[in-house]
């Protein structure tokens, strides 16, 4: 019996351009990501987010939004790579 752990093969690296179309909830994820990245830049903070414990709450809110959207976008891209090729007529 082989006691070595089984190794999963990593997906093949992409070598050709990937073109995808985002629509519906995919666009919502992209917009949420863009909004969060913009909001996290201190120059874009509203005045009420700059004092006391407000900066931590503000950052936590938008870091969470950014992270959720980032994960969703990564999954969208990965799924696009794994999807079967579409016909040009579609």
SELO-431951 format. One record per residue: residue number from 1; chain; x, y, z of N, C-alpha, C, O, CB in turn. Coordinates in nm, 3 decimals. Each point is the difference from the previous one (the first is absolute). Last residue first. Glycine has a CB too. Layout:
SELO-431951
FIMAR     i   ch       n_u       n_v       n_w      ca_u      ca_v      ca_w       c_u       c_v       c_w       o_u       o_v       o_w      cb_u      cb_v      cb_w
FIMAR   NUM    A         X         Y         Z         X         Y         Z         X         Y         Z         X         Y         Z         X         Y         Z
...
This chain:
SELO-431951
FIMAR     i   ch       n_u       n_v       n_w      ca_u      ca_v      ca_w       c_u       c_v       c_w       o_u       o_v       o_w      cb_u      cb_v      cb_w
FIMAR    90    A    -2.285     3.238    -3.110    -0.077     0.022     0.122     0.004     0.144     0.042    -0.060     0.037     0.101     0.108    -0.269    -0.030
FIMAR    89    A     0.197     0.033    -0.448    -0.136     0.040    -0.033    -0.082     0.032     0.126    -0.106     0.061    -0.012     0.119    -0.204    -0.194
FIMAR    88    A     0.439    -0.033     0.215    -0.001     0.141    -0.040    -0.141     0.051    -0.026    -0.024     0.120     0.011     0.251    -0.150    -0.108
FIMAR    87    A    -0.142    -0.370     0.446     0.003     0.018    -0.145    -0.005     0.150    -0.029    -0.058     0.076     0.076    -0.056    -0.302    -0.117
FIMAR    86    A     0.330     0.032     0.499    -0.129     0.036    -0.061     0.020     0.017    -0.150     0.108     0.036    -0.046    -0.186     0.079     0.258
FIMAR    85    A     0.345    -0.430     0.182     0.007     0.110    -0.097    -0.138     0.025    -0.061    -0.077    -0.093    -0.024     0.318     0.038    -0.026
FIMAR    84    A    -0.218    -0.143     0.546     0.029    -0.047    -0.136     0.001     0.120    -0.096    -0.071     0.098     0.022    -0.035    -0.324     0.029
FIMAR    83    A     0.249     0.301     0.461    -0.120    -0.017    -0.082     0.036    -0.052    -0.139     0.107     0.032    -0.052    -0.219     0.152     0.180
FIMAR    82    A     0.427    -0.056     0.225    -0.040    -0.139    -0.003    -0.122    -0.027    -0.088    -0.031    -0.115    -0.031     0.124     0.096     0.257
FIMAR    81    A     0.080     0.460    -0.157     0.110    -0.079    -0.057    -0.044    -0.145    -0.018     0.034    -0.064    -0.100     0.136     0.217     0.208
FIMAR    80    A    -0.461     0.140     0.108     0.008     0.036    -0.142     0.109    -0.081    -0.069    -0.015    -0.040    -0.116    -0.066     0.272     0.169
FIMAR    79    A     0.032    -0.267     0.416    -0.108    -0.070    -0.071     0.004     0.029    -0.149    -0.029    -0.088    -0.081    -0.111     0.099     0.288
FIMAR    78    A     0.441     0.223     0.066     0.035    -0.142    -0.004    -0.106    -0.081    -0.075     0.034    -0.087    -0.079     0.088     0.114     0.297
FIMAR    77    A    -0.208     0.430    -0.142     0.109    -0.020    -0.097     0.038    -0.146    -0.013     0.019    -0.051    -0.111     0.066     0.279     0.164
FIMAR    76    A    -0.404    -0.117     0.273    -0.055     0.027    -0.133     0.107    -0.024    -0.107    -0.027    -0.064    -0.101    -0.133     0.233     0.199
FIMAR    75    A     0.292    -0.191     0.351    -0.077    -0.118    -0.038    -0.059     0.016    -0.140    -0.001    -0.095    -0.079    -0.052     0.053     0.321
FIMAR    74    A     0.278     0.408    -0.058     0.097    -0.107    -0.027    -0.073    -0.127    -0.043     0.046    -0.071    -0.090     0.114     0.170     0.258
FIMAR    73    A    -0.423     0.261    -0.026     0.060     0.026    -0.132     0.102    -0.107    -0.037     0.009    -0.040    -0.116    -0.045     0.284     0.152
FIMAR    72    A    -0.162    -0.262     0.393    -0.100    -0.028    -0.103     0.058     0.020    -0.140    -0.025    -0.080    -0.090    -0.156     0.149     0.249
FIMAR    71    A     0.448     0.046     0.212    -0.017    -0.145    -0.008    -0.099    -0.037    -0.110     0.023    -0.095    -0.076     0.028     0.076     0.321
FIMAR    70    A     0.004     0.475    -0.154     0.123    -0.055    -0.059    -0.010    -0.151    -0.016     0.038    -0.055    -0.104     0.094     0.242     0.207
FIMAR    69    A    -0.476     0.042     0.125    -0.006     0.024    -0.144     0.121    -0.059    -0.071    -0.012    -0.056    -0.109    -0.119     0.266     0.152
FIMAR    68    A     0.126    -0.232     0.425    -0.109    -0.082    -0.054    -0.007     0.015    -0.151    -0.011    -0.099    -0.073    -0.117     0.123     0.289
FIMAR    67    A     0.435     0.252     0.010     0.042    -0.140     0.003    -0.106    -0.094    -0.057     0.032    -0.093    -0.073     0.106     0.147     0.272
FIMAR    66    A    -0.231     0.415    -0.155     0.103    -0.024    -0.101     0.036    -0.149    -0.006     0.011    -0.057    -0.108     0.079     0.290     0.144
FIMAR    65    A    -0.383    -0.093     0.303    -0.065     0.011    -0.131     0.099    -0.033    -0.111    -0.032    -0.074    -0.093    -0.126     0.248     0.183
FIMAR    64    A     0.330    -0.146     0.343    -0.087    -0.117    -0.015    -0.067    -0.003    -0.135    -0.005    -0.104    -0.065    -0.032     0.104     0.310
FIMAR    63    A     0.285     0.376    -0.135     0.091    -0.112    -0.023    -0.080    -0.128    -0.017     0.033    -0.083    -0.084     0.148     0.197     0.218
FIMAR    62    A    -0.416     0.276    -0.019     0.038    -0.004    -0.141     0.105    -0.106    -0.031     0.008    -0.047    -0.114    -0.062     0.288     0.103
FIMAR    61    A    -0.106    -0.190     0.463    -0.115    -0.013    -0.090     0.046    -0.018    -0.144    -0.043    -0.093    -0.068    -0.096     0.233     0.223
FIMAR    60    A     0.464    -0.044     0.171    -0.051    -0.137     0.013    -0.115    -0.024    -0.096    -0.006    -0.104    -0.066     0.076     0.101     0.306
FIMAR    59    A     0.104     0.443    -0.205     0.092    -0.091    -0.069    -0.053    -0.143     0.002     0.003    -0.069    -0.102     0.189     0.218     0.164
FIMAR    58    A    -0.433     0.165     0.184    -0.010     0.031    -0.142     0.088    -0.096    -0.081    -0.045    -0.058    -0.099     0.000     0.301     0.153
FIMAR    57    A     0.071    -0.261     0.414    -0.130    -0.050    -0.046    -0.014     0.018    -0.150    -0.047    -0.089    -0.071    -0.055     0.142     0.295
FIMAR    56    A     0.485     0.131    -0.022     0.005    -0.147     0.004    -0.130    -0.061    -0.050     0.002    -0.099    -0.074     0.156     0.112     0.267
FIMAR    55    A    -0.130     0.463    -0.156     0.085    -0.053    -0.107     0.005    -0.153    -0.002    -0.003    -0.060    -0.107     0.138     0.268     0.123
FIMAR    54    A    -0.385     0.018     0.336    -0.063    -0.004    -0.132     0.092    -0.053    -0.110    -0.046    -0.075    -0.085    -0.094     0.265     0.158
FIMAR    53    A     0.214    -0.088     0.413     0.007    -0.138    -0.048    -0.064    -0.016    -0.138    -0.006    -0.111    -0.053     0.002     0.033     0.291
FIMAR    52    A     0.181     0.557    -0.128    -0.036    -0.099     0.100     0.017    -0.142    -0.051     0.102    -0.033    -0.062    -0.262     0.196     0.158
FIMAR    51    A     0.129     0.170    -0.491     0.027     0.031     0.140    -0.043    -0.113     0.092    -0.090    -0.077    -0.032     0.062     0.320    -0.019
FIMAR    50    A    -0.035    -0.194    -0.444     0.141     0.032     0.025     0.035     0.019     0.146     0.115     0.032     0.032    -0.114     0.073    -0.252
FIMAR    49    A    -0.430    -0.177    -0.037     0.075    -0.125     0.011     0.145     0.023     0.038     0.082    -0.093    -0.004    -0.234    -0.006    -0.166
FIMAR    48    A    -0.183     0.448     0.079    -0.042    -0.074     0.119     0.072    -0.134     0.017    -0.023    -0.069     0.100    -0.197     0.179    -0.121
FIMAR    47    A     0.296     0.174    -0.366     0.050     0.064     0.123    -0.036    -0.081     0.124     0.081    -0.008     0.093    -0.100     0.231    -0.205
FIMAR    46    A     0.069    -0.493    -0.342    -0.083     0.111     0.043     0.052     0.054     0.134     0.069    -0.071     0.073    -0.270    -0.026    -0.195
FIMAR    45    A     0.526    -0.141    -0.247    -0.080    -0.023     0.119    -0.088     0.119     0.030     0.044     0.114    -0.015     0.133    -0.264     0.104
FIMAR    44    A     0.166     0.092    -0.443    -0.141    -0.010    -0.035    -0.091    -0.022     0.121    -0.122    -0.012    -0.015     0.193    -0.079    -0.204
FIMAR    43    A     0.412     0.112     0.238    -0.042     0.127    -0.059    -0.149     0.001    -0.034    -0.060     0.106    -0.016     0.291    -0.078    -0.076
FIMAR    42    A    -0.013    -0.430     0.254    -0.029     0.102     0.102    -0.045     0.134    -0.056    -0.080     0.069     0.063     0.245    -0.182     0.078
FIMAR    41    A    -0.253    -0.365    -0.365     0.105     0.100    -0.014    -0.032     0.115     0.096    -0.104     0.064    -0.014     0.147    -0.128    -0.230
FIMAR    40    A    -0.345    -0.301     0.186     0.111    -0.028     0.092     0.117     0.097    -0.014     0.089     0.001     0.085    -0.156    -0.238    -0.094
FIMAR    39    A    -0.329     0.241    -0.277    -0.033     0.044     0.136     0.116    -0.020     0.097     0.011     0.073     0.098    -0.249    -0.126    -0.144
FIMAR    38    A     0.277    -0.107    -0.403    -0.007     0.146     0.001    -0.021     0.051     0.144     0.069     0.092     0.044    -0.163    -0.093    -0.279
FIMAR    37    A     0.075    -0.457     0.170     0.138     0.045    -0.021     0.006     0.153     0.004     0.090     0.058     0.058    -0.040    -0.264    -0.197
FIMAR    36    A    -0.477     0.008     0.160     0.077    -0.022     0.122     0.143     0.049    -0.014     0.052     0.063     0.092    -0.196    -0.260    -0.042
FIMAR    35    A    -0.139     0.214    -0.429    -0.047     0.092     0.103     0.084    -0.013     0.127     0.041     0.100     0.058    -0.274    -0.113    -0.154
FIMAR    34    A     0.311    -0.293    -0.252     0.048     0.134    -0.036    -0.040     0.103     0.105     0.079     0.087     0.036    -0.094    -0.148    -0.278
FIMAR    33    A    -0.152    -0.378     0.291     0.145     0.002     0.017     0.056     0.140    -0.025     0.079     0.052     0.079    -0.067    -0.294    -0.148
FIMAR    32    A    -0.466     0.168    -0.016     0.025    -0.002     0.144     0.150     0.005     0.028     0.043     0.069     0.093    -0.254    -0.201    -0.058
FIMAR    31    A     0.077     0.094    -0.485    -0.031     0.133     0.053     0.024     0.008     0.151     0.050     0.101     0.049    -0.218    -0.073    -0.231
FIMAR    30    A     0.218    -0.447    -0.026     0.104     0.092    -0.047    -0.024     0.140     0.055     0.094     0.066     0.046    -0.066    -0.203    -0.254
FIMAR    29    A    -0.355    -0.186     0.296     0.124    -0.032     0.072     0.112     0.096    -0.040     0.074     0.048     0.086    -0.144    -0.290    -0.073
FIMAR    28    A    -0.333     0.276    -0.247    -0.019     0.045     0.138     0.125    -0.026     0.083     0.040     0.084     0.080    -0.287    -0.127    -0.099
FIMAR    27    A     0.227    -0.124    -0.418     0.027     0.144     0.002    -0.017     0.057     0.140     0.073     0.090     0.040    -0.150    -0.074    -0.279
FIMAR    26    A    -0.036    -0.461     0.178     0.145     0.013    -0.020     0.040     0.148     0.003     0.102     0.036     0.058    -0.099    -0.249    -0.196
FIMAR    25    A    -0.460     0.086     0.149     0.066     0.001     0.131     0.152     0.009    -0.013     0.067     0.046     0.092    -0.258    -0.181     0.000
FIMAR    24    A    -0.020     0.261    -0.536    -0.079    -0.038     0.117     0.079     0.009     0.130     0.065     0.100     0.028    -0.197    -0.247    -0.175
FIMAR    23    A     0.448     0.102    -0.257    -0.134     0.055     0.000    -0.069    -0.042     0.129     0.049    -0.087     0.072    -0.061     0.082    -0.326
FIMAR    22    A     0.515    -0.014    -0.054    -0.064     0.004     0.130    -0.138     0.062    -0.015    -0.017     0.100    -0.070     0.241    -0.082     0.186
FIMAR    21    A     0.139    -0.292    -0.451    -0.099     0.107     0.010    -0.064    -0.009     0.137    -0.050    -0.106     0.040     0.007     0.106    -0.290
FIMAR    20    A     0.553    -0.158     0.038    -0.128    -0.037     0.057    -0.092     0.122    -0.001     0.046     0.114    -0.008     0.063    -0.293     0.153
FIMAR    19    A     0.397    -0.038    -0.339    -0.099     0.106    -0.014    -0.131    -0.051     0.059    -0.048    -0.106    -0.038     0.161     0.200    -0.171
FIMAR    18    A     0.450    -0.208     0.206    -0.132    -0.043     0.044    -0.094     0.119    -0.011     0.025     0.105     0.058     0.072    -0.280     0.100
FIMAR    17    A     0.412     0.005    -0.390    -0.088     0.100     0.059    -0.136    -0.060     0.036    -0.048    -0.092    -0.065     0.165     0.271    -0.067
FIMAR    16    A     0.296    -0.509     0.139    -0.069     0.079    -0.103    -0.089     0.103     0.069    -0.039    -0.019     0.115     0.044    -0.175    -0.280
FIMAR    15    A     0.243    -0.127     0.409     0.102     0.057    -0.088    -0.060     0.087    -0.109     0.072     0.069    -0.072     0.071    -0.267     0.119
FIMAR    14    A    -0.238    -0.049     0.480    -0.055     0.063    -0.120     0.114     0.061    -0.081     0.090     0.063     0.054    -0.308    -0.015     0.065
FIMAR    13    A     0.258    -0.490     0.207     0.017     0.146    -0.004    -0.058     0.054    -0.129     0.009    -0.064    -0.105     0.199     0.050     0.248
FIMAR    12    A    -0.388    -0.438     0.103     0.097     0.047    -0.098     0.005     0.152     0.002    -0.102     0.067     0.016     0.061    -0.271    -0.161
FIMAR    11    A    -0.096    -0.051     0.595    -0.055     0.028    -0.134     0.109     0.052    -0.092     0.099     0.059     0.043    -0.323    -0.008     0.058
FIMAR    10    A     0.368    -0.381     0.290    -0.045     0.139    -0.015    -0.058     0.020    -0.138     0.040    -0.066    -0.096     0.135     0.144     0.258
FIMAR     9    A    -0.170    -0.544     0.112     0.069     0.068    -0.107    -0.058     0.141    -0.011    -0.122     0.017    -0.005     0.168    -0.236    -0.119
FIMAR     8    A    -0.012    -0.096     0.573    -0.089     0.047    -0.104     0.082     0.076    -0.103     0.095     0.071     0.033    -0.290    -0.057     0.128
FIMAR     7    A     0.342    -0.423     0.179     0.022     0.139    -0.039    -0.098     0.035    -0.111    -0.015    -0.073    -0.098     0.259     0.063     0.163
FIMAR     6    A    -0.210    -0.367     0.369    -0.026     0.024    -0.142     0.015     0.148    -0.028    -0.036     0.084     0.082    -0.121    -0.282    -0.096
FIMAR     5    A     0.438    -0.061     0.401    -0.126     0.072    -0.026    -0.019     0.022    -0.149     0.096     0.022    -0.074    -0.078     0.091     0.297
FIMAR     4    A     0.246    -0.541    -0.030     0.024     0.139    -0.039    -0.133     0.069    -0.024    -0.092    -0.059    -0.058     0.314    -0.003    -0.044
FIMAR     3    A    -0.148    -0.413     0.211    -0.033     0.091     0.108     0.025     0.146    -0.033    -0.019     0.086     0.086     0.071    -0.269     0.069
FIMAR     2    A    -0.169    -0.315    -0.413     0.077     0.123    -0.013    -0.045     0.098     0.108    -0.117     0.039     0.005     0.144    -0.074    -0.254
FIMAR     1    A    -0.027    -0.524     0.234    -0.085     0.118     0.000     0.088     0.123     0.000     0.100     0.006     0.073    -0.284    -0.129     0.049
